[in-house]
Amino acid sequence: MVAPVLIFAVGNESRGDDALGPLLLRRIQEQAPDSVECLEDFQLQVEHSADLLGRRQVVFVDADVSCESPFSFSELEAAHDHSYSSHAQSPAALLHTFKQVYADALPQCYVLGIRGYGFELGEDLSPEAADNLEQATAFLRSWLVRSVEVAEVR
């Protein structure tokens, strides 16, 4: 049986603030209920569309250089964008792939973008990004509690 909620973090811990997604995931994983599965990779690939099967909700977590500090959280729609290829994909393109390959309904999907500042190879997490990580982690923990409560009522 697949967990109804998937938290999927994307990022590279060797590239400064690009580590935000994986770092948040590890913090969430420590206290995640059985109804939540956590996955991590350097980037989204076509094959990750299979990870969406049987889910009720999916949250993609990644560092973001364009969102307001500390983070953004928004619902995600499938879209055929320029990242749609056999290599790295955006979350929207991954949803588009899912719709093309599977006859299953899309789960409710969100993107949690955590504001990052420095992404050079070998950099440490910036102090500003570390503060944003704290706030994003608290938000996602709260969101998960509400999500699990809603699922239990259904």
Residue pairs with C-beta under 8 A, 6 or more apart in sequence:
2 37
2 53
2 54
2 55
3 34
3 35
3 36
3 37
3 55
4 35
4 54
4 55
4 56
4 57
4 151
5 35
5 36
5 37
5 55
5 56
5 57
5 58
5 59
5 144
5 147
5 148
5 151
6 36
6 37
6 38
6 39
6 51
6 52
6 55
6 57
6 58
6 59
6 107
7 25
7 28
7 32
7 36
7 37
7 38
7 39
7 58
7 59
7 61
7 140
7 144
8 38
8 39
8 40
8 41
8 44
8 48
8 51
8 58
8 59
8 60
8 61
9 21
9 22
9 24
9 25
9 38
9 39
9 40
9 41
9 60
9 61
9 62
10 21
10 40
10 41
10 42
10 43
10 44
10 60
10 61
10 62
11 18
11 19
11 20
11 21
11 22
11 40
11 42
11 62
11 63
12 18
12 19
12 42
13 19
13 22
13 23
14 121
14 122
15 119
15 120
15 121
15 123
16 116
16 117
16 118
16 119
16 120
16 122
16 123
16 124
16 125
16 126
16 129
17 63
17 116
17 117
17 118
17 119
17 123
17 125
17 126
17 129
18 63
18 116
18 119
19 63
19 125
20 61
20 62
20 63
20 114
20 116
20 125
20 129
20 132
20 133
20 136
21 40
21 61
21 62
21 63
21 114
22 40
23 125
23 133
24 61
24 112
24 114
24 133
24 136
24 137
24 140
25 38
25 40
25 61
27 137
28 36
28 38
28 137
28 140
28 141
28 144
29 38
31 141
32 38
32 144
33 144
33 148
35 148
35 151
36 144
36 148
39 48
39 51
41 48
43 87
43 88
43 89
44 60
44 88
44 89
44 90
44 91
44 93
44 94
45 87
45 88
45 89
46 86
46 89
46 94
46 97
48 89
48 94
49 94
49 97
49 98
49 101
49 102
52 58
52 94
52 95
52 98
52 106
52 107
52 109
53 102
53 104
54 104
55 107
56 107
56 108
56 151
57 107
57 108
57 109
57 110
57 147
58 107
58 108
58 109
58 110
59 109
59 110
59 111
59 112
59 140
59 143
60 76
60 91
60 109
60 110
60 111
60 112
61 111
61 112
61 114
61 136
61 140
62 111
62 112
62 113
62 114
63 113
63 114
63 115
63 116
63 119
63 129
64 71
64 72
64 113
64 114
64 115
64 116
65 115
65 116
65 117
65 119
66 113
67 113
67 114
67 115
68 115
69 115
69 128
69 132
70 114
70 115
70 131
70 132
70 135
70 136
71 112
71 113
71 114
71 115
71 132
71 135
71 136
71 139
72 111
72 112
72 113
72 115
73 110
73 111
73 112
73 113
73 139
73 143
74 110
74 111
75 108
75 109
75 110
76 91
76 92
76 95
76 109
76 110
76 111
77 92
77 95
78 92
78 95
78 96
78 98
78 99
78 106
79 90
79 92
79 93
79 95
79 96
80 93
80 96
81 90
81 92
81 93
81 96
83 89
83 90
83 93
84 93
84 96
84 97
89 97
91 109
91 111
95 106
95 109
98 104
98 106
99 106
112 136
112 139
112 140
114 129
114 132
114 133
114 136
115 128
115 129
115 132
116 126
116 129
116 132
117 126
117 128
117 129
118 126
118 129
125 133
